[in-house]
Each structure stands twice: as structure tokens, then as C-alpha cells.
Amino acid sequence: METERKPAIVVGAGPAGLCAAIELKKAGAPVILMDENSKPGGQLFKQIHKFFGSREHKAGTRGFEIGKELLTESLNLGIDVRLKTEVVGIESGLKVWAVENRNRSYTIEASKLILATGATENALSFPGWTLPGVMTAGCAQTLINVHRVLPGKRVLMIGSGNVGVIVAYQLMQAGAEVVAVVEALPKLGGYGVHTAKVARAGVPFRCATTILRAEGKESVERAIIAKIDSRFQPIPGTEETLEVDTICLAVGLTPSIELACIAGCKEIYIPELGGNMPGHDRYMRSSDESIYVVGDIAGVEEASTAMEEGRLAGIHAAYAMGYLDEATMKARTEETVQRLSSLRQGVFGQKRFAAKQRILEKGAAQ
Amino acid sequence: MKDGSIQESSRIGHHAILGDLETTEEVTIFFEGKALKARVGEPIMSALIAAGVTVFRYTKKGSPRRMFCGIGRCTDCVMMVDGVPGVRTCVTDVRDGMTVERQKGVGSWKIEAEAGDGN
């Protein structure tokens, strides 16, 4: 079997990127894993809740423990992990332009490129949203669970989806008081298990409600919320003032598609999974068949699905580089697709499953 | 500047899931000239929050800012670090003797350009 000696380059050492690199390395393919942060793991280490799924998906295991397992595996395999390395450009011929340590720039040619760049949290603008004390829910989660500092004492959470309720609960675990969880839609959006834990702790949930403004001199001192009608317009006379020092925004995520755009991957629009994103086929190949997209960049889901998508790309890239035979690639792809499907069940999962099917229909390699 | 913007420490010592905060080596950083203890390996952002700093910078029009995304995407938390303005304090680790100052607007360089965005 003729094998490609130029390395596969994986951008992003979160759950998706780590799993892609692990599959490539296990197959014997040369692989370089790049990440701009000083530590690998992406956003796994701030996830201290137990994951869902079956045992093979490590259900019941907390995110940071999964992170540790993946790091140990990549270390044992001897993967070339380049931290503090930002990929800032991709030129034709898969030349990857990287900046190391913010002061040394180099280009390196890849045989395959796997983009696992994740997603960025959405903002929500309202008067006062730039005040110190307004932050994304993920920011608060990083502060309390990774850096072990509490950004405030009394918190208002905007958004009742999974991120909103999980971070609300974790803020309480860290010692903060969550004053309310506000949801613009008429019904709650998160998994029942997480929502119930927050509700049991006595936190009021306010549906069909929005934040009108944040007030304070040098930082947040209070939030003014109001009920909204079916057209999302505030209802006069329903304003209420909450004394809070922190306002967390959990209003969705958008795939971080910059590198995919630079590389010319064809974009599609799938609102349920975060908006514009590069399309992909069942092997996670974008419209450019030497570039794979995995994890949140390919549609915002969860760490568990991101890991399986990373495996799919790693397996296929190893095959395309000549390090796995076709039968093995197909068998391993099938197993992984099965596991992915089982993660996309239930009320929330089915919606994601349907959306991912649309990506496959629209986004297959040209 | 009056520091009503510095509150008490907010370090999470014990955590129900994560256990006790491990002791690590400490370094000293200087925020607006004031010595603060920081944990080796942590970003400037969390050291400042632990010390109760609520304002990281002011915009050109004087509007206060702290941090927003905490993972290097939004640039809300930029400060003047060792004389270099615009350094993302959420993804720049502390170093012993480091000076950290609030900048106004885009700030100005106090040293020759060399290392770029910190480190």
C-alpha cells in the first residue's frame, strides 16, 4: 500500500480534534495536532457534569474526566501536539500557516486537513450589555470550573437551554446565588434532568420573558426584565427589577468557520445547528475532499457527538492516506455511524439527527 | 483612580465536585502598581477576578469593560501587559513580576514592539 508521508494536520485539540488525531495515529499515519491554547482539551475541562448516552459513550462520566482520558491516550500514542500554535491561514496545496507562541510564523504542507475549531457563543445586545458583569455562560463556566474564581454572587441567567441550566447549576455549586433563569420562548429549552436540578434548588424559571436592560455605574448592579408577547415584544407594565451583579448569556452558539471559509469550503445554512457552516459528507469531508470538518464547526451539538465525528474523519483520512485498507475503513466507519445515531435519539436528538441528515444531503463532497 | 472597583477575593476554595483547590506555586503580578498574588498557570483574567477587580479597561468614550467570552474570542478583556496594549488577559498566563494596567481606548505602547500579544 502506498502511503502519504506529508502529515495530516488537525486544527483544534478539543474533543473532536483529539479523537481525529488519535484515530490517525493509531492507524500509523503521520499527524500534527495544533491548538492556540496553552493546554489541550478545548472546552471539555469546564464541563463537570455527567454526560448522557450509553456506556460506550462514557455516559455518567464527567466531561473533565473524559478530557483527561483523551489526553492520556494522545500522550501514550506520542501524537505531535503543538500548543500555543494558532493556524491563521490555509493556502492552496493545503499549506497551513501557523503562528507559534505569538512570535514565530511558519507554513507546513498537509496531506489532509481536519478542522475542529469549535464554536463561539452568541451575544445578545441590550442597553447595558457591555457593562462588566455581563458575560457568556461559557465564560462564567470557565472561570468557576477551570480557574476556580467566582465572577459574581447574584446571577441572572438568560436562556434555559442546556448551557443555561447546566451553568446555572454549576454556578450554585461554586457558591453563587442564581436569582432567575429567563427564557424568551413560552417553554423551557433544556434537558429535563438538568432543568429539574435547578428548579429543585428553588431557582425561578421565567418563560416568555426577556431582559430589557442592565444598569450600574462601573459594573452590573441590577437587571430589568419584562414579559414578552407572542411576537417577542415587551409587554408594558410587566417590568421587574432584579438585584444582580452578574448576567450570563446562554443564547446559543455559532460554528467558528473562519478557517473553513479561508480554505474555500462550501457553506450551507442550518439554523438548528448554529447557522452557516461548511457542509460535509458521511465521512465528514467538506466540499474540498482533502479537508474534513468535525465537531461544532460542522453543526453545534455536544462533546459526545464531536468525539465520534472526529473519529469518523480520522478513520477516513487514515484510509485516504493509505494507512487503512478499505474494508477496515468501512467497518470502522459503520460502527462509528451507529454510535453517532444512538447519540441523536430522544426529543432533542431527533431534531439534531434530522438537521445532520440535511447537511449530508446538501453538503456532500462535490 | 478610586478603587470601588476592587472587591473582596472570590477564589473557590472547596468545590463539591472538583474538591479542594490544589495549592500551586504563586507569583506576584502588579495591577495598576498594586502587588497581587496569582497562581502559576492561570491567566491574568482569573488572577484579577480573584482579587476582585471589576474593571479591566475603559473604551475611548470612558465606558468600563471586563471580560465577555473568557476564551480568547471576543477581545473584551484586553489590557496593557508589560507595556503592550491589547493583550487578551483571558488567554495570557501570569508571570512573576508582570505589570498589568488598564488601557483607555486602544491604549499605547510603552516599550518597543517585540513579543506581540504577551507570553
Interface residues (C-beta under 8 A of the other chain):
Chain A: E36 N37 S38 Q43 I48 R62 K84 N101 R102 N103 T120 E121 A123 T130 L131 P132 G133 V134 M135 T136 G138 C139 A140 T142 L143 I144 N145 H147 R148 V149 L150 P151 Q173 A174 G175 E218 S219 S256
Chain B: G4 S5 S10 R11 I12 H15 A16 I17 L18 L21 E42 P43 M45 S46 I49 A50 T54 V55 F56 S63 P64 R65 R66 M67 F68 C69 G70 I71 G72 R73 C74 D76 V91 D93 A115 G116 D117 G118 N119
